[in-house]
Amino acid sequence: MFDFKECDVNELADKLNLSTRQIQRIALSRFKKRPHAFLESLRLHTAINAIVHSKPVSLEAVAKFAGFRTYDAFRKSFHRCFGIAPSKCKIIAVTAHDKFQLLKTWQNKIEKRFTLKE
């Protein structure tokens, strides 16, 4: 089975037997995102769900599970999207009373960050 989380746009195109340009057109028309942004948003959604819903695990394990190649890449992407470090997010998630609302807020931030303006 192909793991989309750990691929880049070229690998995705190869696996789907499409050109990178076709992948770009599909991503823009269907998801209103560039392919790289689409993959990064999938990784961040996976990470934020793991942080909020899983038992305490290391952030390095979350980064790997979400498909980031390194913890540093995860940390930088996370900070660009949310404006806080993943460690701070983990503390907020552990102490949150309404995890569903917290998750919804963070997922909205991901979509706002990666969706192209029309």
C-alpha positions as a LaTeX table, in Angstrom:
\begin{tabular}{lrrr}
\hline
Residue & $x$ (\AA) & $y$ (\AA) & $z$ (\AA) \\
\hline
Met1 & 0.00 & 0.00 & 0.00 \\
Phe2 & 1.21 & 3.50 & $-0.84$ \\
Asp3 & 1.73 & 5.84 & 2.12 \\
Phe4 & 0.86 & 9.33 & 0.89 \\
Lys5 & 2.18 & 10.93 & 4.06 \\
Glu6 & 5.82 & 10.27 & 3.31 \\
Cys7 & 5.84 & 11.20 & $-0.37$ \\
Asp8 & 6.58 & 14.35 & $-2.27$ \\
Val9 & 4.75 & 15.59 & $-5.38$ \\
Asn10 & 7.07 & 13.73 & $-7.79$ \\
Glu11 & 6.58 & 10.43 & $-5.96$ \\
Leu12 & 2.82 & 10.99 & $-5.89$ \\
Ala13 & 2.79 & 11.64 & $-9.65$ \\
Asp14 & 4.82 & 8.47 & $-10.27$ \\
Lys15 & 2.55 & 6.34 & $-8.10$ \\
Leu16 & $-0.59$ & 7.68 & $-9.79$ \\
Asn17 & 0.94 & 7.44 & $-13.26$ \\
Leu18 & 0.36 & 11.16 & $-13.86$ \\
Ser19 & 2.62 & 14.07 & $-14.64$ \\
Thr20 & 3.45 & 16.56 & $-11.91$ \\
Arg21 & 1.55 & 19.16 & $-13.94$ \\
Gln22 & $-1.57$ & 16.95 & $-13.90$ \\
Ile23 & $-1.19$ & 16.54 & $-10.14$ \\
Gln24 & $-0.95$ & 20.31 & $-9.82$ \\
Arg25 & $-4.12$ & 20.89 & $-11.88$ \\
Ile26 & $-6.06$ & 18.28 & $-9.90$ \\
Ala27 & $-4.93$ & 19.69 & $-6.55$ \\
Leu28 & $-5.82$ & 23.24 & $-7.55$ \\
Ser29 & $-9.22$ & 22.36 & $-9.00$ \\
Arg30 & $-10.35$ & 19.84 & $-6.37$ \\
Phe31 & $-8.72$ & 21.09 & $-3.19$ \\
Lys32 & $-7.87$ & 24.74 & $-3.97$ \\
Lys33 & $-4.32$ & 24.00 & $-2.86$ \\
Arg34 & $-0.97$ & 23.51 & $-4.52$ \\
Pro35 & 0.18 & 19.87 & $-4.32$ \\
His36 & 2.92 & 20.53 & $-1.78$ \\
Ala37 & 0.52 & 22.52 & 0.39 \\
Phe38 & $-2.08$ & 19.76 & 0.11 \\
Leu39 & 0.42 & 17.14 & 1.32 \\
Glu40 & 1.66 & 19.40 & 4.12 \\
Ser41 & $-1.91$ & 20.09 & 5.27 \\
Leu42 & $-2.61$ & 16.32 & 5.36 \\
Arg43 & 0.47 & 15.83 & 7.51 \\
Leu44 & $-0.55$ & 18.63 & 9.89 \\
His45 & $-4.10$ & 17.26 & 10.18 \\
Thr46 & $-2.64$ & 13.85 & 11.02 \\
Ala47 & $-0.26$ & 15.38 & 13.57 \\
Ile48 & $-2.85$ & 17.54 & 15.29 \\
Asn49 & $-5.25$ & 14.58 & 15.56 \\
Ala50 & $-2.48$ & 12.46 & 17.06 \\
Ile51 & $-1.58$ & 15.17 & 19.59 \\
Val52 & $-5.18$ & 15.74 & 20.69 \\
His53 & $-6.51$ & 12.17 & 20.68 \\
Ser54 & $-3.62$ & 9.86 & 21.46 \\
Lys55 & $-2.13$ & 8.95 & 24.77 \\
Pro56 & 1.02 & 10.87 & 25.60 \\
Val57 & 3.63 & 10.09 & 22.96 \\
Ser58 & 6.76 & 11.93 & 21.98 \\
Leu59 & 6.45 & 14.71 & 19.45 \\
Glu60 & 9.18 & 12.97 & 17.45 \\
Ala61 & 6.88 & 9.96 & 17.17 \\
Val62 & 4.00 & 12.23 & 16.11 \\
Ala63 & 6.19 & 13.82 & 13.43 \\
Lys64 & 7.17 & 10.44 & 12.04 \\
Phe65 & 3.60 & 9.11 & 12.19 \\
Ala66 & 2.34 & 12.20 & 10.32 \\
Gly67 & 4.87 & 11.70 & 7.55 \\
Phe68 & 7.37 & 14.46 & 8.21 \\
Arg69 & 10.88 & 13.43 & 7.21 \\
Thr70 & 12.43 & 15.03 & 10.34 \\
Tyr71 & 11.24 & 16.44 & 13.64 \\
Asp72 & 12.73 & 19.80 & 12.66 \\
Ala73 & 10.64 & 19.90 & 9.45 \\
Phe74 & 7.55 & 19.12 & 11.54 \\
Arg75 & 8.37 & 21.78 & 14.13 \\
Lys76 & 8.90 & 24.47 & 11.48 \\
Ser77 & 5.76 & 23.59 & 9.55 \\
Phe78 & 3.73 & 23.46 & 12.75 \\
His79 & 5.01 & 26.82 & 13.93 \\
Arg80 & 4.33 & 28.46 & 10.54 \\
Cys81 & 0.76 & 27.22 & 10.63 \\
Phe82 & $-0.20$ & 27.72 & 14.28 \\
Gly83 & 2.27 & 30.30 & 15.55 \\
Ile84 & 3.25 & 28.09 & 18.48 \\
Ala85 & 5.63 & 25.20 & 19.02 \\
Pro86 & 4.26 & 21.65 & 18.95 \\
Ser87 & 5.29 & 21.25 & 22.59 \\
Lys88 & 3.05 & 24.18 & 23.58 \\
Cys89 & 0.21 & 22.65 & 21.56 \\
Lys90 & 0.66 & 19.37 & 23.39 \\
Ile91 & 0.33 & 21.15 & 26.75 \\
Ile92 & $-2.81$ & 22.96 & 25.57 \\
Ala93 & $-4.31$ & 19.69 & 24.29 \\
Val94 & $-3.63$ & 17.85 & 27.54 \\
Thr95 & $-5.30$ & 20.55 & 29.64 \\
Ala96 & $-8.20$ & 21.34 & 27.28 \\
His97 & $-11.69$ & 20.67 & 28.54 \\
Asp98 & $-13.31$ & 20.65 & 25.08 \\
Lys99 & $-10.93$ & 18.69 & 22.86 \\
Phe100 & $-13.43$ & 18.63 & 19.98 \\
Gln101 & $-13.63$ & 22.44 & 19.80 \\
Leu102 & $-9.86$ & 22.73 & 20.17 \\
Leu103 & $-9.32$ & 20.28 & 17.31 \\
Lys104 & $-11.87$ & 22.09 & 15.13 \\
Thr105 & $-10.12$ & 25.43 & 15.73 \\
Trp106 & $-6.73$ & 24.02 & 14.79 \\
Gln107 & $-8.10$ & 22.24 & 11.72 \\
Asn108 & $-9.63$ & 25.53 & 10.56 \\
Lys109 & $-6.23$ & 27.19 & 10.93 \\
Ile110 & $-4.70$ & 24.50 & 8.71 \\
Glu111 & $-7.32$ & 25.04 & 6.02 \\
Lys112 & $-6.99$ & 28.82 & 6.19 \\
Arg113 & $-3.20$ & 28.60 & 5.92 \\
Phe114 & $-3.07$ & 26.28 & 2.91 \\
Thr115 & $-6.17$ & 27.12 & 0.85 \\
Leu116 & $-5.56$ & 29.50 & $-2.03$ \\
Lys117 & $-7.42$ & 32.79 & $-2.08$ \\
Glu118 & $-9.77$ & 33.20 & $-5.02$ \\
\hline
\end{tabular}
